[in-house]
Amino acid sequence: MNRTEHDMLGEISVPSEAYYGAHTARALVNFPITRETLADRPHLVVALATIKQAAAAANAEIGALDRGRADAIGTACAEIRAGGLHDQFVVDLIQGGAGTSTNMNANEVIANRALELLGHHRGGYSALHPLDHVNLGQSTNDVYPTAVKLALDSHLAELLAALAGLREAFSAKAFEFTDVLKMGRTQLQDAVPMTLGQEFGAFAATLAEDEQRLAEARLLLHELNLGGTAIGTGLNARPGYRERAVAHLRELTGIRTLVSAPDLIEATQDVGVFVQLSGVLKRVAVKLSKICNDLRLLSSGPQAGLGEITLPARQAGSSIMPGKVNPVIPEAVNQIAFEVIGNDVTVTLAAEGGQLQLNAFEPIIARALTAGLDHLTAGIGVLTEHCVRGITAHRERLAGIVATSTGLVTALSPALGYETACAIALEAHHTGRPALDLVRERGLLTDQQLGALTTPRALTGAPPT
């Protein structure tokens, strides 16, 4: 069964059971692109409903909307924010029109649910209209970017929690491996000794830096152009609406730092905050991928590679090689990082492509950022639980490598002098003999001196255990 609705282009058939209407039905025909819909981004659906609820309350307060309609709209929005009707948000994430299909999908679903609450049939817009009432004082051009910002804020809260969990897991491993001596490497060559704890502590420290940068970028999302309507002039929004709408958003979201942009015309055309956030996400992805590269390298082997640590075995690694186990968790996170880095190019090009008073390409920006945030958050959770928490160290192998490495000679260089230390290192390298044995044979340092110079604290600066 269908019902007939109309828009400026004429009549169109809509499924009778649908809460969406004519504009959404046309979008389904126009944009069968990714098959990813608004329903696949619940944070964005909730953000749209929150904005419409705030707008209805603000319009009621200034006398632009009667209390009965405002309450029905508010109730419908509250139901959507609680998870209801998400399956009715059906438009594709990639769409022309700067997000108009998204805004109209929200307007129509909210209007039809509000009509039901008022005792009317879906599609009976003479009683409550998607545009005249739900979209009152608004435009896609201020609703859509505001919704994207609120959705991204929710995504960032989840990503920050995941990063904190990974950082804590690395910190725990750093403590566990405090007394494990190993060789540090530069250019993949032996450098100087360090502890495995220091290596894992550095992973935790770099993640802590990323948490700080993300928190800074998150604050930039809280400047909104809501109330600017089409191009930032506020046309068709009554006096007092903007301030009240933002105040209601603060109350509904609990985000006390939400503010109205000082220049709504600039804020409507500018997408710099999305470029900034994308850049920080790329930074997180690059550093996370480097950590995963290190984990794969340190666990390589187990016989023919570095073999310094063991990652938890998660699955069989080959259909032909018995017993092979691959570092599948870090590999998956590497691939997520590649995606986020690529998404940054998409966001950059979309931001640059804006023209005059509006950027029409915010839908692809929203899709790129939300996908990256979703995948990063999930990948970090998997890395934490299925990899990092279960890492073990090959203590004896690491100690043996330190004892025979020419890298130890660097610690003796101040006492021996550079030329003598270099000669010892070269001979140890060519003969395969431990450098400390060569120093003893030549009587260059006493056992007491060697002992003092090669303690874990002297070699690594780490505190004694």
Disulfide bonds with the S-S distance in Angstrom:
none
